[in-house]
């Protein structure tokens, strides 16, 4: 069934996008849901894998699937190059590789990569984002910041360099249409910004340990359309969620000690909730009634928000809030997923929590593996959770725990699955796996 939000989000992309495509981070709805049917439930290295495509370099970005193409980013460590790969959807053959950025490797968290931002496509073009380190010039200002940026002050090899976000647009033949830097970017944990599309703009979250911003660029030429200041300079990695909620189109972003709703037309703030914690990685989700977040640094929280407020709604629009909970009962990195009357959170340490979406009552908690970085996906009432060890757990969405299958591959996996044309696409450390019938 095509949910109203799915139909709305498909309108934001160009008409070339097909209903069975997976055009960007967490799919066509930005929240992990697919209207696809007959997805595989069981597989292994020897069973139900259509093809395996070795990938050069490494990265944690998810694959996107558009028409007959697959796009994924990677970093070639030997020459410090961040690249965009285009693969044939039917066979996994690499059709072309384009080097987007070549620069020294930025400092990062041990669980991050140098190619963590997932690309986005409108069916005719594809956009990617990376960090680039370049020599500082007299024209470069030092970023205004209340927090140290980590490597600027502490590591001599970086003191003469500027760290900046880079966004590039390519057509499907691999020709670069434009490349722009919307601003400097500093985070001691590295870079993980996935661009999203809204109408004629590509939007990027620049939360960082310096002068932070959300910026919208003209998708065809990279010209800046609007910029919103994020007045608390704190690194966070949330990809914005665009939904039709509370009688309006709004863009919801967690980070910088807040949850905020913006107008994606101009970046104007609609509402704000203070807190509930400092840093966020997991993207929010929406079930048609509530917005949901999970957050995990330095405190763990789960929260449901009514989306029809204006101004500061901290005291009026929080439907329920599980405060300062434990690491197994909320998530820092994996994004949650909502389905029907339930809200699901897979913690970083592998505990799957099911909540009553309306009340916040925890219905059950079960352990799925040792550690999870990937965000789940949902199709036909089934939830797919992939652990760092490369095991995908298939769970029936419902008020009781029902584990349908455990599916291992012989590869570590830190990337979220993609769904297209009855198949799943898993990006492992060594290869991209197309799971399902050939």
C-alpha positions as CSV (number, residue, x, y, z in Angstrom):
1,X,0.0,0.0,0.0
2,X,1.3,3.5,-0.9
3,X,1.1,5.6,2.2
4,X,0.2,9.3,1.8
5,X,3.7,10.4,2.7
6,X,5.2,8.1,0.0
7,X,3.0,9.7,-2.6
8,X,3.9,13.1,-1.5
9,X,7.6,12.5,-1.4
10,X,7.6,11.0,-4.9
11,X,6.2,14.4,-6.1
12,X,9.3,16.1,-4.7
13,X,11.5,14.1,-7.1
14,X,11.6,14.5,-10.8
15,X,9.0,12.5,-12.9
16,X,11.8,10.1,-14.0
17,X,11.9,8.5,-10.5
18,X,10.0,5.1,-10.5
19,X,8.0,3.9,-7.6
20,X,10.3,0.9,-7.2
21,X,13.5,3.0,-7.1
22,X,15.5,3.8,-3.9
23,X,16.7,7.3,-4.8
24,X,18.5,8.4,-1.6
25,X,19.0,8.0,2.1
26,X,16.3,5.7,3.6
27,X,14.5,5.5,0.2
28,X,11.7,7.5,-1.4
29,X,10.1,8.5,1.9
30,X,13.3,9.3,3.7
31,X,12.2,6.9,6.6
32,X,13.1,3.4,5.4
33,X,9.7,2.3,3.9
34,X,9.2,0.7,0.6
35,X,6.0,-0.2,-1.3
36,X,7.8,-3.1,-2.9
37,X,6.3,-6.7,-2.9
38,X,7.8,-10.1,-2.7
39,X,11.1,-9.2,-1.2
40,X,13.4,-12.1,-0.2
41,X,13.1,-13.3,3.4
42,X,15.9,-15.8,3.5
43,X,19.4,-15.8,2.0
44,X,23.0,-16.8,2.6
45,X,26.3,-16.7,0.8
46,X,25.2,-19.7,-1.3
47,X,21.4,-19.0,-1.6
48,X,19.2,-16.2,-3.1
49,X,21.9,-13.8,-4.0
50,X,21.6,-12.6,-7.6
51,X,25.1,-11.1,-7.8
52,X,28.0,-9.9,-5.8
53,X,30.0,-6.9,-7.0
54,X,33.4,-6.2,-5.4
55,X,33.8,-2.5,-4.7
56,X,37.1,-0.6,-4.9
57,X,38.0,1.3,-1.7
58,X,35.7,1.4,1.2
59,X,32.9,3.4,2.7
60,X,29.7,3.3,4.7
61,X,27.3,5.1,2.4
62,X,24.2,3.2,1.3
63,X,23.6,2.3,-2.3
64,X,20.9,4.1,-4.2
65,X,19.0,2.4,-7.1
66,X,17.5,4.5,-9.9
67,X,16.1,2.9,-13.1
68,X,18.9,0.6,-14.4
69,X,21.7,2.2,-12.4
70,X,23.1,1.9,-8.9
71,X,25.2,4.6,-7.3
72,X,27.5,4.4,-4.3
73,X,30.4,6.4,-2.9
74,X,33.8,5.1,-1.8
75,X,37.2,6.2,-0.7
76,X,40.3,4.9,-2.3
77,X,42.7,5.1,0.6
78,X,45.9,4.5,-1.4
79,X,45.5,7.9,-3.3
80,X,43.2,9.6,-0.8
81,X,40.4,9.9,-3.4
82,X,36.6,10.0,-2.6
83,X,34.8,8.7,-5.6
84,X,31.3,8.1,-7.0
85,X,30.7,4.7,-8.6
86,X,27.9,3.8,-11.1
87,X,27.0,0.2,-11.4
88,X,24.7,-1.8,-13.7
89,X,21.6,-2.8,-11.8
90,X,21.2,-6.1,-13.5
91,X,24.7,-7.4,-13.1
92,X,26.6,-5.2,-10.7
93,X,29.2,-4.3,-13.3
94,X,30.9,-1.0,-12.6
95,X,30.0,1.2,-15.5
96,X,32.1,4.2,-14.5
97,X,34.0,5.8,-11.6
98,X,34.4,9.5,-11.1
99,X,36.9,11.0,-8.6
100,X,35.1,13.8,-6.8
101,X,37.6,14.9,-4.2
102,X,41.3,14.2,-3.6
103,X,42.7,15.5,-0.4
104,X,44.3,14.4,2.9
105,X,42.1,12.1,4.9
106,X,40.2,13.9,7.6
107,X,40.2,12.7,11.3
108,X,37.2,10.5,12.1
109,X,35.5,8.2,14.6
110,X,36.7,4.6,14.3
111,X,33.1,3.6,13.3
112,X,32.9,6.3,10.6
113,X,34.3,6.1,7.1
114,X,35.6,8.6,4.6
115,X,32.6,8.0,2.3
116,X,29.6,7.8,4.6
117,X,27.2,10.3,2.9
118,X,24.6,8.5,0.7
119,X,24.0,10.0,-2.7
120,X,20.6,11.3,-3.9
121,X,19.1,11.2,-7.4
122,X,16.1,12.7,-9.2
123,X,16.3,10.1,-12.1
124,X,18.4,12.2,-14.4
125,X,21.2,13.5,-12.1
126,X,23.0,12.4,-8.9
127,X,24.4,14.5,-6.1
128,X,27.1,13.5,-3.6
129,X,28.9,15.2,-0.7
130,X,32.3,14.8,1.0
131,X,34.7,16.7,3.1
132,X,37.8,18.2,1.4
133,X,41.0,19.4,3.2
134,X,42.9,22.1,1.3
135,X,45.6,24.6,2.1
136,X,44.5,27.6,4.0
137,X,44.8,31.0,2.2
138,X,44.7,34.6,3.4
139,X,41.1,34.8,2.2
140,X,40.0,32.0,4.6
141,X,38.5,33.0,8.0
142,X,38.9,30.7,10.9
143,X,35.5,29.4,11.8
144,X,33.7,31.1,14.7
145,X,33.1,28.4,17.3
146,X,32.5,28.0,21.0
147,X,33.9,24.5,21.0
148,X,37.3,23.3,19.9
149,X,37.2,21.5,16.5
150,X,39.6,18.7,17.7
151,X,42.2,18.4,15.0
152,X,42.7,22.1,14.3
153,X,44.3,22.8,17.6
154,X,45.7,19.4,18.5
155,X,47.3,17.9,15.3
156,X,50.1,19.8,13.6
157,X,49.6,18.1,10.2
158,X,46.2,19.8,9.9
159,X,46.9,23.3,11.3
160,X,47.6,24.8,7.8
161,X,44.5,23.2,6.2
162,X,40.9,24.3,5.7
163,X,38.2,21.6,6.1
164,X,35.2,22.2,3.9
165,X,32.0,20.5,2.7
166,X,32.0,19.7,-1.0
167,X,28.8,19.0,-3.0
168,X,28.9,17.7,-6.6
169,X,26.3,16.9,-9.3
170,X,26.8,14.4,-12.1
171,X,24.6,13.2,-14.9
172,X,24.0,9.5,-15.6
173,X,26.9,9.4,-18.1
174,X,29.3,10.5,-15.4
175,X,29.8,14.1,-16.6
176,X,30.3,16.5,-13.7
177,X,27.7,19.3,-14.0
178,X,29.0,21.3,-11.0
179,X,31.0,21.2,-7.8
180,X,30.6,23.7,-5.0
181,X,31.6,24.2,-1.4
182,X,28.8,25.6,0.7
183,X,31.1,26.2,3.7
184,X,33.7,25.0,6.1
185,X,33.1,21.8,8.1
186,X,34.8,20.6,11.3
187,X,33.9,17.6,13.3
188,X,36.3,15.4,15.3
189,X,34.1,12.4,14.4
190,X,34.4,13.0,10.6
191,X,31.7,13.6,8.0
192,X,28.4,11.9,7.3
193,X,26.1,14.3,5.5
194,X,23.6,12.7,3.1
195,X,22.0,15.3,0.7
196,X,18.3,15.3,0.3
197,X,16.1,16.8,-2.5
198,X,13.2,19.1,-2.3
199,X,11.7,20.5,-5.5
200,X,14.5,22.3,-7.3
201,X,17.0,22.3,-4.3
202,X,19.5,19.9,-2.8
203,X,19.6,20.4,1.0
204,X,22.5,19.6,3.4
205,X,22.9,19.5,7.1
206,X,26.1,21.3,8.2
207,X,25.9,20.7,12.0
208,X,29.4,20.8,13.2
209,X,31.8,22.0,16.0
210,X,32.1,25.4,14.3
211,X,29.8,27.8,12.5
212,X,26.9,25.4,11.8
213,X,24.2,25.7,9.1
214,X,21.6,24.0,6.9
215,X,21.9,25.1,3.3
216,X,19.8,24.6,0.2
217,X,21.5,24.8,-3.2
218,X,20.0,25.0,-6.7
219,X,20.2,21.4,-7.9
220,X,21.1,22.4,-11.4
221,X,23.9,24.9,-10.8
222,X,24.8,24.7,-7.1
223,X,23.8,28.4,-6.5
224,X,22.8,29.0,-2.9
225,X,19.0,29.4,-2.5
226,X,18.9,29.8,1.3
227,X,20.9,29.2,4.4
228,X,19.8,28.7,8.0
229,X,22.1,29.3,11.0
230,X,22.3,26.6,13.6
231,X,23.2,28.7,16.6
232,X,24.5,25.9,18.8
233,X,27.8,24.8,17.3
234,X,27.6,21.1,18.0
235,X,28.4,18.2,15.6
236,X,25.4,16.0,14.7
237,X,24.7,13.9,11.6
238,X,20.9,13.8,11.1
239,X,19.6,13.7,7.6
240,X,16.5,16.0,7.4
241,X,13.1,14.4,7.1
242,X,10.6,16.2,4.9
243,X,6.9,15.3,5.6
244,X,3.4,16.7,5.2
245,X,2.4,17.1,8.8
246,X,0.4,19.4,10.9
247,X,-1.3,20.9,7.8
248,X,2.0,21.9,6.2
249,X,5.1,20.7,4.5
250,X,8.0,20.7,7.0
251,X,11.6,19.6,7.3
252,X,12.4,18.1,10.7
253,X,16.0,18.0,11.9
254,X,17.5,16.8,15.2
255,X,20.9,18.1,16.4
256,X,22.6,20.9,18.4
257,X,20.5,20.2,21.5
258,X,17.2,20.7,19.7
259,X,14.6,19.1,17.5
260,X,13.4,21.6,14.9
261,X,10.8,21.9,12.2
262,X,11.7,24.2,9.2
263,X,9.9,25.3,6.1
264,X,11.9,23.6,3.3
265,X,10.9,26.4,0.9
266,X,13.1,29.0,2.6
267,X,14.7,27.5,5.7
268,X,12.5,29.5,8.2
269,X,12.1,27.8,11.6
270,X,8.5,26.7,12.4
271,X,8.9,25.1,15.8
272,X,11.6,24.0,18.2
273,X,11.9,21.5,21.1
274,X,14.7,22.1,23.6
275,X,17.0,19.1,23.9
276,X,16.6,16.3,24.8
277,X,20.4,15.7,24.4
278,X,23.5,17.1,22.8
279,X,24.4,15.0,19.7
280,X,22.2,13.1,17.2
281,X,22.9,10.7,14.4
282,X,19.6,8.9,13.9
283,X,17.1,10.5,11.5
284,X,13.5,11.1,12.7
285,X,10.5,9.2,11.4
286,X,6.8,10.0,11.0
287,X,3.8,7.6,11.2
288,X,1.1,10.1,10.0
289,X,0.3,11.2,13.6
290,X,3.6,11.6,15.5
291,X,7.2,12.4,14.7
292,X,9.6,10.1,16.5
293,X,13.2,10.5,17.5
294,X,15.8,8.4,19.3
295,X,19.0,9.9,20.5
296,X,22.1,8.7,22.3
297,X,24.9,11.1,23.3
298,X,25.6,11.8,26.0
299,X,22.1,10.8,27.2
300,X,19.8,8.3,25.7
301,X,16.2,9.3,24.9
302,X,13.1,8.2,22.9
303,X,10.4,10.8,22.1
304,X,7.1,11.3,20.2
305,X,6.2,14.8,19.0
306,X,2.9,16.2,17.8
307,X,3.8,18.1,14.5
308,X,1.2,20.9,14.5
309,X,3.0,23.4,16.7
310,X,4.6,26.8,16.2
311,X,7.4,28.5,18.2
312,X,8.9,26.8,21.2
313,X,6.7,23.7,21.8
314,X,8.8,21.9,24.4
315,X,6.1,22.0,27.0
316,X,3.1,21.6,24.7
317,X,3.8,19.1,21.9
318,X,5.8,16.2,23.4
319,X,3.3,13.3,23.3
320,X,5.6,11.0,25.3
321,X,9.2,11.0,26.3
322,X,11.4,8.2,27.7
323,X,14.1,10.3,29.4
324,X,17.7,9.4,30.1
325,X,17.2,5.7,29.4
326,X,19.9,3.1,28.9
327,X,22.1,2.3,25.8
328,X,20.1,-0.8,25.0
329,X,16.7,1.0,25.1
330,X,17.5,3.8,22.6
331,X,19.9,4.4,19.7
332,X,22.7,6.8,18.8
333,X,23.6,5.8,15.2
334,X,20.8,3.5,13.8
335,X,17.7,5.4,12.8
336,X,14.3,4.1,14.0
337,X,11.3,3.0,12.0
338,X,7.6,3.3,12.6
339,X,4.9,1.0,11.3
340,X,1.2,1.1,11.9
341,X,0.6,1.4,15.7
342,X,4.2,0.7,16.6
343,X,7.6,2.4,16.9
344,X,10.8,0.3,16.6
345,X,14.3,1.2,17.8
346,X,17.3,-0.9,17.3
347,X,20.1,0.1,19.7
348,X,23.7,0.3,18.8
349,X,24.3,-2.7,21.0
350,X,21.7,-4.8,19.2
351,X,18.6,-4.6,21.4
352,X,15.4,-4.2,19.4
353,X,12.7,-2.2,21.2
354,X,9.0,-2.1,20.2
355,X,6.8,0.7,21.6
356,X,3.2,1.5,21.4
357,X,3.4,4.5,19.2
358,X,0.6,6.5,20.9
359,X,1.5,5.9,24.5
360,X,5.3,5.1,24.5
361,X,4.7,1.9,26.4
362,X,7.5,-0.6,25.7
363,X,5.9,-3.8,24.4
364,X,9.0,-5.9,24.1
365,X,12.8,-5.8,23.8
366,X,14.9,-8.6,22.2
367,X,18.6,-9.0,21.4
368,X,19.6,-9.1,17.7
369,X,23.4,-9.6,17.4
370,X,26.1,-7.6,19.1
371,X,26.3,-4.2,17.4
372,X,24.3,-2.3,14.8
373,X,25.2,0.8,12.7
374,X,22.8,0.3,9.8
375,X,19.2,1.7,9.9
376,X,16.3,-0.7,9.2
377,X,14.0,-0.8,6.3
378,X,10.4,-2.0,6.0
379,X,8.3,-3.7,3.3
380,X,5.0,-5.7,3.5
381,X,4.9,-5.4,7.3
382,X,8.4,-6.9,7.7
383,X,11.4,-5.2,9.2
384,X,15.0,-5.8,8.1
385,X,17.8,-5.1,10.6
386,X,21.4,-5.6,9.5
387,X,24.1,-6.0,12.1
388,X,27.7,-4.9,11.8
389,X,28.6,-8.6,11.4
390,X,26.6,-8.8,8.2
391,X,23.6,-10.7,9.6
392,X,20.2,-9.3,8.5
393,X,17.3,-10.2,10.9
394,X,13.8,-10.2,9.4
395,X,11.2,-9.4,12.0
396,X,7.4,-9.2,11.6
397,X,6.2,-5.8,12.7
398,X,3.8,-6.2,15.6
399,X,3.1,-6.1,19.3
400,X,4.8,-9.4,19.9
401,X,8.3,-10.4,18.9
402,X,8.3,-12.6,15.8
403,X,11.7,-13.4,14.3
404,X,11.2,-14.7,10.7
405,X,14.8,-15.3,9.6
406,X,18.5,-14.6,10.3
407,X,20.5,-14.1,7.1
408,X,24.3,-14.0,7.2
409,X,26.7,-12.8,4.6
410,X,30.5,-13.3,4.9
411,X,31.2,-9.6,5.2
412,X,30.9,-6.8,7.7
413,X,28.2,-4.3,7.0
414,X,27.8,-0.7,8.3
415,X,25.5,0.5,5.6
416,X,21.7,0.6,5.5
417,X,19.9,-1.6,3.0
418,X,18.2,-0.4,-0.2
419,X,15.1,-1.9,-1.7
420,X,14.2,-1.9,-5.4
421,X,12.3,-4.1,-7.9
422,X,11.8,-7.0,-5.4
423,X,15.5,-7.1,-4.4
424,X,17.6,-5.8,-1.4
425,X,21.0,-4.2,-1.9
426,X,23.5,-4.6,0.9
427,X,26.8,-2.7,0.9
428,X,29.4,-4.6,2.8
429,X,33.1,-3.8,3.5
430,X,34.2,-5.7,0.4
431,X,31.3,-5.8,-2.0
432,X,27.8,-4.8,-2.9
433,X,25.3,-7.7,-2.7
434,X,22.1,-7.9,-4.7
435,X,19.7,-10.2,-2.8
436,X,16.8,-11.9,-4.4
437,X,16.0,-13.5,-7.7
438,X,18.2,-12.7,-10.7
